[in-house]
Amino acid sequence: VSRCEPRIPMILTSRRAGELETALLLELGADDMIVQPYGTLELVAGIRSILRRISTIPAESLSFGEIQADPENQIVLRVGDRVRLTSMEFRLLLYLLRNRNRALTRRQILNSVWGCKEPGETRTLETFVKRLRQKLEAEPGKPRHFVTVHGVGYQFVTHDN
């Protein structure tokens, strides 16, 4: 379970989970472990418990420079004005923001944002990065934030002190 990707609650089931296996899976990020056979009431109670926990987590707000992104409402503001992004543009933006200042390979980005296991020779990523630059960079032809890392992929760069 990667700590840099958006958190999706997980309940794991197992036919035979020992104490060590259960502890390891919980340490790796599982929210709950239910040993089979289990009843519907037990499963529903586990799901409700997780939903109660995540509904109390405050929404994160991500920002850089003059840009503010609100993941919960899928809104991006630039100097207070709303910037219209498609759903996939927004997902790519969030992934890059959550991995700021890290060089990410094309494969990492395509797998995490689009779910592509083998990206092949698609230009999808390049097209979407170009769109983000046009919508969010002050000078899209000279990007300061959405930077190409030659031979690797892309990096979202902050210029915070």
HELIX and SHEET records of a PDB file:
HELIX    1   1 GLU A   19  GLU A   27  1                                   9    
HELIX    2   2 THR A   40  SER A   55  1                                  16    
HELIX    3   3 SER A   87  ARG A   98  1                                  12    
HELIX    4   4 ARG A  106  ILE A  109  1                                   4    
HELIX    5   5 LEU A  110  TRP A  114  3                                   5    
HELIX    6   6 THR A  124  LEU A  136  1                                  13    
SHEET    1   A 2 ILE A  11  SER A  14  0                                        
SHEET    2   A 2 ASP A  32  VAL A  35  1                                        
SHEET    1   B 4 LEU A  62  PHE A  64  0                                        
SHEET    2   B 4 ILE A  67  ASP A  70 -1                                        
SHEET    3   B 4 ILE A  75  ARG A  78 -1                                        
SHEET    4   B 4 ASP A  81  VAL A  83 -1                                        
SHEET    1   C 3 ALA A 103  THR A 105  0                                        
SHEET    2   C 3 GLY A 153  PHE A 156 -1                                        
SHEET    3   C 3 PHE A 146  VAL A 149 -1                                        
END                                                                             
